[in-house]
Amino acid sequence: MDKFISRYYTIGSIGVQRRMTEMPMEIKSVDEFLEKMKYAQKIIVVRRMPKYIKIKARTKRRLYTIKLQDEKLAEKILNQAKVEVVEY
């Protein structure tokens, strides 16, 4: 068996290849999330969880997420957003 793992995956029978960079990435640092949020095309807020608030930032290449327990910090981050904010 080959030890080489491809960074591409094939779609359907026509053999179209896409990179595997489309998986979401969870960020633990607020400062790092604010840096990534500068390049976001859309911000999504999920408030269903009772213990935390999940904020997602969709960039051109990837979806970044962060979980925050502090509601005031989440509002502060959302006020800095320069793009559309969608709440679910």
C-alpha positions as CSV (number, residue, x, y, z in Angstrom):
1,M,0.0,0.0,0.0
2,D,1.2,3.5,-0.8
3,K,2.3,5.8,2.0
4,F,1.6,8.8,-0.2
5,I,-1.7,10.6,0.7
6,S,-3.1,12.8,-2.0
7,R,-4.1,16.3,-1.1
8,Y,-6.7,16.1,-3.9
9,Y,-10.0,14.2,-4.2
10,T,-11.9,13.1,-7.3
11,I,-15.5,14.1,-7.9
12,G,-17.7,11.7,-9.9
13,S,-16.7,9.6,-12.9
14,I,-15.3,12.5,-14.9
15,G,-12.2,12.8,-12.7
16,V,-12.4,16.5,-11.7
17,Q,-10.0,17.1,-8.8
18,R,-10.4,19.6,-6.0
19,R,-8.0,20.5,-3.2
20,M,-8.9,19.3,0.3
21,T,-8.6,22.8,1.8
22,E,-12.4,23.2,1.9
23,M,-12.8,21.8,5.4
24,P,-13.8,24.2,8.2
25,M,-11.1,25.2,10.7
26,E,-11.8,26.0,14.3
27,I,-9.7,28.9,15.8
28,K,-9.2,29.2,19.5
29,S,-7.6,32.7,19.6
30,V,-9.9,35.7,19.4
31,D,-7.1,37.8,17.9
32,E,-6.4,35.2,15.1
33,F,-10.2,35.1,14.4
34,L,-10.3,38.9,14.0
35,E,-7.4,38.7,11.6
36,K,-9.2,36.1,9.5
37,M,-12.4,38.1,9.7
38,K,-10.9,40.9,7.7
39,Y,-11.0,38.6,4.6
40,A,-14.5,37.3,5.3
41,Q,-17.2,37.5,2.7
42,K,-20.0,36.6,5.2
43,I,-20.3,36.1,9.0
44,I,-22.7,33.6,10.4
45,V,-23.8,33.5,14.0
46,V,-25.3,30.3,15.5
47,R,-26.9,31.0,18.9
48,R,-28.5,27.6,19.6
49,M,-26.0,26.3,22.1
50,P,-26.8,27.2,25.7
51,K,-23.1,27.2,26.8
52,Y,-21.5,29.1,24.0
53,I,-22.0,31.1,20.8
54,K,-20.5,29.9,17.6
55,I,-19.4,32.4,15.0
56,K,-18.4,31.4,11.5
57,A,-16.5,33.5,9.0
58,R,-16.6,32.4,5.4
59,T,-13.6,33.5,3.3
60,K,-12.9,32.7,-0.3
61,R,-11.0,29.5,0.5
62,R,-12.1,28.3,3.9
63,L,-14.7,28.5,6.7
64,Y,-13.3,29.6,10.1
65,T,-15.2,29.0,13.3
66,I,-14.8,30.1,16.9
67,K,-16.7,29.2,20.0
68,L,-17.2,31.9,22.7
69,Q,-18.7,31.6,26.2
70,D,-18.8,35.4,26.7
71,E,-21.8,37.1,25.0
72,K,-20.3,40.6,25.4
73,L,-17.1,39.5,23.6
74,A,-19.2,37.9,20.8
75,E,-21.1,41.2,20.3
76,K,-17.8,43.1,20.3
77,I,-16.5,40.9,17.6
78,L,-19.7,41.2,15.5
79,N,-19.6,45.0,15.8
80,Q,-16.2,44.9,14.1
81,A,-17.5,43.0,11.1
82,K,-17.5,44.9,7.8
83,V,-19.6,42.4,5.9
84,E,-23.1,40.9,6.1
85,V,-23.9,39.1,9.5
86,V,-26.5,36.4,9.3
87,E,-28.0,34.9,12.5
88,Y,-29.5,31.5,12.8
